[in-house]
């Protein structure tokens, strides 16, 4: 386990979620809604780099039985066999 430093904005977002009193949708809420909408699940988030006081991470999602890695900082590029698919197939 690697301890990380979070800012006051991140701390407030965590506290708001724990209190279940979100005043307005936040970016991470939008991302979670999108993950839920496409029927995906988050398998892991791996911090891969610390550069210039910024954490870089890979997010691994499972979509329709396929694992897809998303670079959380570099324009959200997908790294999987399905990389060239722009539209996800509908959930059945």
N, C-alpha and C positions, 0 to 999 in steps of 0.2 A: 504494500500500500504506500503510495506516494502522496504526502500532504501537498496541497496546492493553495495558493493565495487567491482569494476572490475579493472583488471590490464591493463597495457598498450597494451598487445597483444589483449585482448578482445576489448578494445577501438579502436585500429587500424582496427580490423575486422569489427566493426560496421561502422566506418568512410568509409572504403573501399566499403562496401555494399551501403551506402548512396550515395557515389559518383559514383556508378555503374562502378567501374574500378578495377575489381578483376584481379590481375596479374596471379594467379594460384588458382586452386581449393583448398579450405580449408576444414577441417573436417566437419564443419557445412554445407558447400555446398554439400558435399558428402551425409550427412544424409538427407538433404532436397531432393536431387535427388532420393534417395532411397525411401523416403516417397511418392514422386510423382509417381515413377515407379510402386509401388504396389497399387496405387490408394487410399492411406490413407490420412487422414487429422489429423493435430495436434489439439486436443481439448483443452488441457491445459498443463502447466508445473507448478508443485507445489513444492516449496522448502520445504522439510520435515525436514531438519536437518542442523545444522552448527556444524562441529566437526573439530578440528585442522585446523582452517582457511580454510576449504573446505565446500562448499555448496553441499548438497545432495538433489536430486529432483526426483520426479516421473513424467514421461512424459506419457500423455494419448493420444493414437491414436485411430482413428476410422478406422477399416479395414473391408471392406465388411459388414458394418452395425454392427459390433461388437466392443465394446470398449476394448482396450488392454492397460494395464499399463506396462511401462518399467522403471526399476530402472536405472537411468542415471549414477550411479557410481559403483554399485556392479555387474560387469561383464554383464551388460545389461540383467538381468534376466527378463523374462516376467511373469506377475502375472495376468493371466486370465484363463477362461475356456479353451482357446485354447493354453494353455501353452506348451503342449506336441507336438504341430504341428511344425515341423521344416521347412516345406515349405508352403508358403501361396498359396491358390488356385488361379488360373489365373483369371484375371478380365474379366467379360463378358460384 
